[in-house]
Amino acid sequence: MKRIIEYIRGKLLNNPEKRETIDIYNLSITSANDNITKKDLNLISFFLKFTPSENKLFSVIKKWNDDTFVNISCESNNQNWISCTQKMLTVDEILKGTPEDYLEDFFWLIEVEKIYDIDNIMNHVIDFINSNKKEYQSICSKKSRIYFSRYSDVNSYTVVWGQENYLNCIVSDVG
C-alpha cells in the first residue's frame, strides 16, 4: 500500500468568528515497502517514548484539530518496554489503586459492569484491544503484557500490549 502523508494548516471556513486552526496529519506505514521519513519517525517516537527500529515498523497516525488516533506496531526489547510503559499501569494496578469514579470510567471504556473477577475483566480488556487494533498489530491474549495510561476513559486512553520482542500501541484522544 502506498504511504500517504498529508499536512494541512488553514482556517475553518464555516466558522469565521472562531478562526479555528485545522491541523490534519495522516501517516500510514502499513507495509515493509513504505518509506519512513525522519519526521515520521520523530512522531512515532513521541508516542512510544523511544525511537523504534524501522525494521517491522507499522503505524497509522491521524490527527484532526483536537482528535488524535494512533496505532503503532514495532519490534521491541526490554528497555523499550520500560521506556514506553514507565508511567502506565497494568490492569491489576488499575483495579487496586484507582479511585472509584475513575475506575467506573475504565469499566465503561472496556464495556464491563462492575465485575471484580480479574478473569472476566481481562477478557473484556482483551476483547477491547482486539476490536480496536489494526490488522498489522498482533492479537492480544492472556499471555500479552498489557498496560493502560493512568485514568483511561472513552475520551482519552493509551494501551500498550505485546510480547517481549514486539510492542503494539493504540492512542485515542478525542476533544
C-alpha positions in Angstrom: 0.0 0.0 0.0 1.3 3.4 -0.9 2.3 5.6 2.1 0.2 8.7 2.4 1.3 11.8 4.3 -0.6 15.0 4.3 -0.1 18.0 6.4 -2.5 20.9 6.1 -2.9 24.1 8.2 -5.7 26.5 7.5 -8.8 28.3 8.8 -12.3 26.8 9.3 -14.3 28.4 6.5 -17.7 27.6 8.1 -17.0 29.4 11.4 -15.1 32.7 10.7 -15.8 34.1 14.2 -13.8 31.5 15.9 -11.0 31.4 13.3 -10.1 27.9 14.5 -7.0 26.3 13.0 -7.3 23.0 11.2 -4.4 20.6 11.9 -4.5 17.5 9.8 -1.8 14.9 9.8 -2.2 11.5 8.2 0.6 9.0 8.4 0.2 5.4 7.1 3.1 2.9 7.1 1.3 -0.4 6.6 3.8 -2.4 4.5 7.6 -3.1 4.5 7.8 -1.2 1.2 6.7 2.1 2.7 9.4 4.7 3.2 9.8 6.2 6.6 10.9 9.9 6.9 12.7 11.4 9.8 9.5 13.4 10.6 7.5 10.2 10.7 10.0 8.5 13.0 10.0 11.5 15.3 6.3 11.5 15.5 6.2 7.8 16.2 8.9 8.2 18.8 6.9 10.9 20.6 4.1 8.4 21.2 6.2 5.4 22.1 8.7 7.3 24.3 11.6 5.6 22.4 12.9 5.5 18.8 11.9 2.2 17.3 13.9 0.3 14.7 12.5 0.9 11.2 12.5 -2.9 10.7 9.0 -4.2 11.0 7.6 -0.8 12.0 4.0 -0.2 11.1 1.9 2.8 12.0 -1.2 4.8 11.3 -1.5 8.2 12.9 -4.4 10.6 12.3 -4.8 14.0 13.8 -7.6 16.4 13.1 -7.9 19.5 15.3 -8.1 18.2 18.9 -8.6 14.5 17.9 -5.7 12.1 17.7 -5.8 8.4 16.7 -2.6 6.3 16.7 -1.9 2.7 16.0 1.7 1.5 16.2 3.4 -1.9 16.0 7.2 -2.4 16.2 10.0 -4.7 17.3 11.0 -4.1 20.9 13.3 -5.1 23.7 13.0 -4.9 27.4 14.5 -1.3 27.6 11.9 -0.2 25.0 9.1 -1.7 27.1 10.4 0.2 30.2 10.6 3.5 28.3 7.1 3.1 26.8 5.3 1.9 29.9 7.1 3.6 32.8 4.1 5.9 33.5 1.4 3.4 32.6 -0.4 0.8 34.8 -1.2 -2.9 34.4 -4.9 -3.8 34.7 -4.2 -5.2 38.1 -2.7 -1.9 39.2 -5.7 0.0 37.8 -8.1 -2.3 39.8 -6.1 -1.9 43.1 -5.1 1.7 43.0 -7.6 3.8 41.0 -10.2 5.9 42.8 -13.8 4.6 42.3 -15.0 7.3 40.0 -12.1 6.8 37.6 -12.4 3.0 37.9 -16.0 3.4 36.6 -14.7 5.3 33.6 -12.2 2.5 32.9 -15.0 -0.1 33.1 -17.1 2.0 30.7 -14.1 2.0 28.3 -13.7 -1.8 28.3 -17.5 -2.2 28.3 -17.9 -4.1 31.6 -20.2 -3.8 34.6 -18.6 -3.7 38.0 -17.1 -7.2 37.9 -14.2 -7.6 40.3 -13.3 -11.1 38.9 -9.9 -10.4 37.2 -10.5 -13.2 34.6 -13.7 -11.6 33.4 -12.2 -8.1 33.4 -9.1 -9.4 31.5 -11.5 -11.0 28.9 -13.1 -7.6 28.4 -9.7 -5.9 28.2 -8.5 -8.4 25.5 -11.8 -8.0 23.6 -11.5 -4.2 23.7 -7.9 -4.3 22.4 -8.6 -6.8 19.7 -11.6 -4.8 18.5 -9.6 -1.6 18.3 -6.3 -2.8 16.8 -5.3 -2.6 13.2 -4.7 -5.7 11.0 -0.9 -5.2 11.3 -1.0 -5.3 15.1 -0.6 -8.6 16.9 -3.6 -10.2 18.6 -3.8 -9.5 22.3 -4.1 -12.6 24.5 -3.8 -13.6 28.2 -0.1 -14.1 27.5 0.3 -10.5 26.4 1.8 -7.8 28.5 -0.9 -5.1 28.8 -0.6 -1.5 30.1 -3.0 1.4 30.1 -2.4 5.1 30.6 -3.5 6.3 34.1 -7.2 7.3 34.2 -8.0 5.9 30.8 -11.6 6.5 29.7 -13.7 6.6 26.5 -12.4 10.1 25.6 -8.7 9.5 26.1 -6.6 6.4 26.5 -3.4 4.7 25.6 -3.0 1.0 25.6 0.2 -1.0 25.0 0.4 -4.7 24.6 2.6 -7.4 23.2 5.3 -9.9 24.0 9.0 -9.4 25.0 10.2 -8.7 21.4 7.2 -6.9 20.0 5.1 -4.0 21.1 1.8 -2.6 20.0 0.2 0.7 20.9 -3.1 2.4 20.5 -3.7 6.1 21.4 -7.1 7.7 21.2 -7.7 11.2 22.4 -10.9 12.9 21.4 -11.5 16.5 22.2 
